[in-house]
Amino acid sequence: MIEVHVARTGIANLASVLAALGRAGANPVVTDDPDRVRAADRVLLPGVGAFGAGMARLHETGLGQALVERVGEGRPTMGICLGMQLFFGASEEAPGVEGLGVVRGAVTRFTGPVRVPQLGWNEVTPEPGARFVSPGFAYFANSYRATRAPDWVACHAEHGGRFVAACERGDVLLCQFHPELSGAYGHALLSRWLAC
């Protein structure tokens, strides 16, 4: 059985993530040990909550540096929702707080006459070259979003304009949406990532 180390950040609803990984055939192991994150075959960074609190926790545990090293090596790593945003350089949600900086650019709040937070299903359209993300509908719960992911294969959705619904590079997959709450679509996505 494929083992996936799930980073314990204190800012995630782990139950749904662990259940989804189990349904996809994985054995999830929750950890806040940076050495285990460095050594693991696969790592997932979930997240629900605030950018500043998330980065503080990653610094406290040493998980942030371990995640940056993994992505730099192109090792199988996934981020979900806030777990995706933390890989960017900054967020309007927490002015002055630096993100992990793996993806160039910043995360900004939705603007215009749209509901914030975005809650519900939205269509995801991948760019050519996407290995994990396919066209379809996924479940989102977010007030902030990235509009660019330079040097990554981006997948987009529309909510007050086009934004990055997911981005991937090699065996690294970052999703703004929640695969664990996206039914058959999310199950298929997790299965493809687990098979990489």
N, C-alpha and C positions, 0 to 999 in steps of 0.2 A: 504494500500500500504506500502511496506517495505521501511523504511527510511535508507539511507546510508549517513553518514557524510563523505565528501570528504575533506581531509586536503589541505588547500590552502598553497602551499609552494612558489609560485612565480616561480617555475621551471618546470611547467607542462603545457601541452596543455589540459586544462580542457574540452574544448568543446567536443572532441571525447569521453572522459571518461563519461561525463554527458549524452551524447546522448546514449551511449551503455547501461548505467545503466537504462535509461528510457525505452529503447527497451526491456530490460529484466524484466520490471515491477516494478522497484524501483523508489523511489522519492529521488533524490540526493540533498543534502544540503551542500553547500560549507562553510567551517569554518576554522578559524585559532585560535579558542578559545580552549585551552587545557582542560578546564572543560567540554565543550561539547563533546570533543573527549573521555574523560574518561567515560562520562555517556551514550554515544550513543550505540545503539544496534549493529550497524555495522559501521566500519570505513575503508576507502580506502585511501592509500597513493600513489598518482601517482607521476611520475617524469620523466622529460627529462632534461638533462643538466649535470652539474658537481657535483661530490661527495662533494667537499669542500663547494661550495655554498649551496648545499642542507642541509648539516649538520649545517652550520651557520644559516640558516633560521629556522631549527628545534629548535636550541638553543635559538634564539632570541624570538620566539613565545612561547616557553615552550612545543611545540608539541612533541618534542623528548621524554621527560620523560613520558608524557601521553601515547604515543605509546608503550613504554617499559612496562609500567604498564599493559596496555591492553593485550599485548602478554603474559606477565607473568601470567595473570589470565586466559589465553586461550580463550579470548573473540573474536568474529568474527572480524577479521582484515585482510585486503588484501594490498599487496604492488605490484606495477607494475613498471618494468624496473628499473630506478634509485631508485624508491620507494622500490624495493626489495633490491638493493645493500646497501642502507642506514641502513638496519637491520643487516648487517655484522659488524665485528669489525673494518675493515679498508679497504682502497682501494689504489692501486698503483697510481691511478689518483691524489690523494691528500696525499702525504707522510706526516706523522705526525698528520693527522686529524683522530680522533677516530670516528668510526661509533657508532650506537646504541648498538652493541654487543649482540643482541638477538640471532643471529646465529654465532657460533664460526667460525673463519677463516677470510680470506681476499679475496677481489676481485682483480683480476689481468688482465692485458691487454692481448688480444689475441696475440699469437706468431706464427711464422712459415709462410709459404707461403700461407696465406689466406687474403681475402679482409677484411680490417678494415676501417670503421665499417662494421659489418655484417648487411646487409640490405636485408630483404626479408623473404620468407617462409622457415621454417626448421621443420624437423620432431621431435616431442616430444614423448619420451618413458617414461612412469611412472614406478617406482618400485612397487612391490606388496604392497598393503595397501593404495595406493593413493585413496582418496575419491572424490576429485574434478577434478583432471587432468586425462584425458583419452588419449589413443594413438591418434595421429593425427598431423596435420600441423598447426603451429601458425606463426604469423608475428613478426619478431625481428628487432630491430634497436639498436645495442650496440657495443661498442668498448672494453668493460671490461666484465669479467664474473667470477663467482665463479666455482671452480672445486670440492668442497666438501661442504656438509651441514650436519655436524655431528648431530645426534639425531633428524633429521627430515626425513620424507619420501621424497626422492628426485626424480625428473623427469629429464631426460637428453636429450641433443641434441648434435650434432657433428658439430664443426667448428674449425678446427685446433686442434682437439682432443675433448674428451668428456667434457662437462661442464653442470652445473646445469641450466636447463631451467625453473624449478620451484621447490619449496619445500613446504611441508605442514606439519602441526602438529596440531591435533585437528581441531578447527575452524579457524585457521590462515593459509592463503594461500599467498605465495610470488611468483610472476611470473616475470622472466626476459623478457619474451615476452609480447606483447601487446594484451590482450584479446579484447580490444575495437577496434582493427584493424584486428582481425582474423576471421571475417565473422561468419559463423554458428558455427565453432569450439569455438570461443571466447564467442559467445552468450550462448552456452550450458554450458560452464565453469562458466560464471557469474551466470547463473540460478541455477546451483548446489550450488554455494557458498551462494547465496541469500536464498536458502531453508534450510541452516544448522541451 
